[in-house]
Amino acid sequence: MSVRPSVGIVFPVSALLIDIWLLYKSGLIMSAGHLFLPFQIKREIATMKLIRHPNVVQLHEVMASKSKIYMVLEFVEGGELFDKIVNSGKLGEDEARRYFHQLINAVDYCHSRGVYHRDLKPENLLLDSYGALKVSDFGLSAFSPQTKEDGLLHTACGTPNYVAPEVLADKGYDGMAADVWSCGIILFVLMAGYLPFDDPNLMTLYKLIARANVSCPPWFSTGARNLIKRILDPNPHTRITIAQILEDEWFKKDYKPPQSEHNEDVSLEDVDAAFDSSEEHLVAERREKPESMNAFALISRSEGFNLGNLFEKEMMGMVKRETSFASQRTPQEIMSKIEEACGPLGFNVRKQNYKMKLKGDKTGRKGHLSVATEVFEVAPTLHMVELRKTGGDTLEFHSFYKNFSSELKDIVWKTESNTIAK
Amino acid sequence: MGCASSKQFKRAPRHGDAALLAKETTFSLDEVKALYELFEKISYSIFKDGLIHKEEFQLALFRNSNRKNLFADRIFDLFDMKRNGVIEFDEFVRSLQFFHPDTPMADKIAFAFRLYDLRGTGSIEREELKEMVLAILNESDLLLSDDAVEQMVDQTFKEADLNGDGRIDPDEWKAFTSMNPALLKYMTLPYLK
């Protein structure tokens, strides 16, 4: 019953293109017979899911079969940054610095969450359609220890040109300092158009890297030279840190610190099971129409599938953590009615297209009650409004829904089902 | 007749049978025993023969033994692996494991595929999807024009039937559910853990 890998299929999914990357090829295969992901990998993936940064390729979904892990990643359509160099030669210092700013921001953000890249190289630097840098495969190298033990596989995988000397020496290393080194090589390549350390003979290359004797081309400014020298320091303990890079004069030119991203509502449920949390994309798109609900999504709401009813008789009279109602009004009307209803109930509303986040202003038994709601189009004349408790107490959600639905009674056509909300 | 009795549990499952089920499913021995209690409650609710009949299943699910529902029928039919019109304990446990939180997604995807492949042809046809859409609309008392239903089925097929042959085959289904994992939320019961 294993899913056969079908590498690189691209599907359009609700106005957003995402790419299924079967990490099959990256050594992500679990040993046969392992039914679930080992704990560590699960934790690592959960951390990756929390990474939300404008310059990091986002992990949308995680799924697992018996033998493989599937990750649905943000689809980045602008190609690789290094194609630019291949096509048009080296970059000017200002342009290179702009990419370097974004790279350092991304790396700094991930480090602050305990995620190291360990394999920063040109293939992992992508550009989106607006030309913004997107670093991909953050955290993934942690999953391929087999590749490291097997020297053959390792060298066959790619060039070690971007790898820090202490990593090559394989003495156990600090992921932070190693990532900084790779950023330095990348900066050099952007401005020089060639690698600082390069030799067709692997042993010679290793020696060049270990010695770290870098000579910058004449067109590098003094500021750039100084920074690169401090980054390409073979001793990881004396190598410049990201905090120090942020203070560097050359770096600071035209530097705009990144805006912080909110990740309060990231769902990790799919890491355990599978859960749709494709909400909250970084790029806020304006949409004319609500997301349409496909036929299978509608079917999956049948009470006939709700086998939970077999288990807890006492659960049946209660409202669940999520509920929905149907309406024949236009989505705009529904949205504004919901907004109106929230005021008297003491709820704050945050709106994005046809999704809203409602947050109670009183602290309840388990903190603020918060509710996510979204309008879906079933047909042009029929909309489904879903409400899901995202925080707070379930009983409070129950009573909220009761008040809420009575405020909305002129737009509610049918509620979810007859077995709940009594 | 020795081997026939191992298929049916007239009384509490013998230790050996429960252990075998625990070995061959996601459940532990204690969980199998707990499931037996549940099974017993359901299977003795009307006919008192230690087998779950359709009416008993509907009673447990809807608290109404007469409530007909296409989707409950499908679940019942898949649980009834031997196709003899009743669910035995062995079938109950083996089928419920698809709903276990630790069961691999691929197995759940395959189970859902069989649910929706109403006529068992190995693919989900347009007609089958339409039949299911009409059933869910009917179940929820929602009215939609035939045009709107057709449109919805067309749209879903456009997304799921990648090669456009008018049928959703298992590979297309895997791809579709992988992109829409929320479709299979009902396949995971937290109670089982």
Interface residues (C-beta under 8 A of the other chain):
Chain A: M1 S2 V3 R4 S6 I9 F11 V13 I18 I20 L35 F36 E61 M63 A64 S65 K66 Y70 V72 D270 D272 A273 A274 F275 D276 S292 N294 A295 F296 A297 L298 I299 S300 R301 S302 E303 G304 F305 N306 L307 G308 N309 L310 F311 E312 M316 A326 V378 A379 P380 T381 L382 W413 K414 E416 S417 T419
Chain B: T26 L38 I42 A60 L61 F62 R63 N69 L70 F71 A72 D73 R74 I75 L96 F99 P101 D102 P104 M105 A106 D107 I109 A110 Y116 L129 M132 V133 A135 I136 L137 E139 S140 D141 L142 L144 S145 A148 V149 Q151 M152 V153 Q155 T156 E159 A160 D171 K174 A175 F176 S178 M179 N180 P181 A182 L183 L184 K185 Y186 T188 L189 P190 Y191
